[in-house]
Amino acid sequence: MSSLIRRMRFPISSLLALALALVTPVHAEQGVDSLPDYSKVPGISGSLLSVGSDTLAGMTTLWVEEFKSYYPNVNAQVQASGSSTAPPALTEGTAHLGPMSRPMRLREVEAFEREHGYKPTALRVAIDAIGLFVHRDNPIEGLNFREIDSIFSETLRCGATKPLNNWQDLGISQPWAKHRFQLFGRNSVSGTYGYFKQNALCSGDFKNRVNEQPGSASVVQSVASSISGIGYSGIGYRVAGVKLIPIAEYGSDYVEPTRTNILSGDYPLSRFLYVYVNKHPDKPLSPVEREFLTFVFSKQGQELVEKDGYLAIPSEFAEQELAKIGL
């Protein structure tokens, strides 16, 4: 595989691995235990509206519910329609928080900057991996990127010469394996859709018969109900009827999406998850926004990240992110 193709496939995974390599090992291993405890402060009230990623919906809801237990006078709501809904909501001032499963695109940053005169602030709040889910009774041992591209893409930009149409093409001998793949994925407003398209399909195009779902949970549930199904989603979404399969860049050196493999960068579909905020460079955040974000990067906030199936941010990252907003 050429170095160009590898750079095209794994830009975020590579950056994440490089960033994590710079973290003091003991902090990475300690996880949430190295983060500060959150302490309630007096006088916090007001409204918080979060608009953005479905991938972060569960995590954001957990944060909001726990935060409201500290501050019952805070009115907080979560709207999770996809990452692409966050930038316009922040730009127009209709949202305080913009959760995104991808970085903002240049045109989204420029639109915000035209309106406000400065750039939005991106905060890395968790570490995620994209997983490939199959039915729990599917005996497939793993897939490499050429095979994944052959299953999901009509353009075959990752090196395959022909598409794969069913599990029989991958050596599965069960009678059901002759039926066409049932393909499930996210819709185009999703950051997960864009990430998978760029990295797993080498920026190629999806097949028309990929069943686009409005949320990650529905992708996984759809796979659970189809023996010939396969779908991609954040690894935080799991149900009893599916299994996560290991993947390889090429060949059969499959890597499981475990915490160790994601933090080491060995698992090739890992990424940061973000919350974007409107932080004026010369003005502080409102008290309710300040405390909410302080909570997010506390031990209690990052425990909820782990509870939702994602990986907590190491303490060194938490300090860096809080410094971006003057905390």
HELIX and SHEET records of a PDB file:
HELIX    1   1 SER A    3  ARG A    9  1                                   7    
HELIX    2   2 PRO A   11  ALA A   21  1                                  11    
HELIX    3   3 PRO A   25  GLN A   30  1                                   6    
HELIX    4   4 GLY A   31  SER A   34  5                                   4    
HELIX    5   5 ALA A   57  TYR A   70  1                                  14    
HELIX    6   6 SER A   83  THR A   85  5                                   3    
HELIX    7   7 ALA A   86  GLU A   92  1                                   7    
HELIX    8   8 LEU A  106  HIS A  116  1                                  11    
HELIX    9   9 PHE A  145  PHE A  152  1                                   8    
HELIX   10  10 TRP A  167  LEU A  170  5                                   4    
HELIX   11  11 PRO A  175  LYS A  178  5                                   4    
HELIX   12  12 GLY A  191  ASN A  199  1                                   9    
HELIX   13  13 SER A  216  ALA A  224  1                                   9    
HELIX   14  14 ARG A  259  SER A  264  1                                   6    
HELIX   15  15 PRO A  287  VAL A  296  1                                  10    
HELIX   16  16 LYS A  299  LYS A  307  1                                   9    
HELIX   17  17 SER A  315  LYS A  324  1                                  10    
SHEET    1   A 2 GLY A  46  GLY A  52  0                                        
SHEET    2   A 2 VAL A  74  ALA A  80  1                                        
SHEET    1   B 6 LEU A  97  MET A 100  0                                        
SHEET    2   B 6 SER A 270  VAL A 277 -1                                        
SHEET    3   B 6 THR A 121  HIS A 135 -1                                        
SHEET    4   B 6 GLY A 229  GLY A 234 -1                                        
SHEET    5   B 6 GLN A 182  ARG A 186  1                                        
SHEET    6   B 6 ASN A 211  GLN A 213  1                                        
SHEET    1   C 4 LEU A  97  MET A 100  0                                        
SHEET    2   C 4 SER A 270  VAL A 277 -1                                        
SHEET    3   C 4 THR A 121  HIS A 135 -1                                        
SHEET    4   C 4 VAL A 242  ILE A 245 -1                                        
SHEET    1   D 2 LEU A 143  ASN A 144  0                                        
SHEET    2   D 2 ILE A 247  ALA A 248  1                                        
END                                                                             
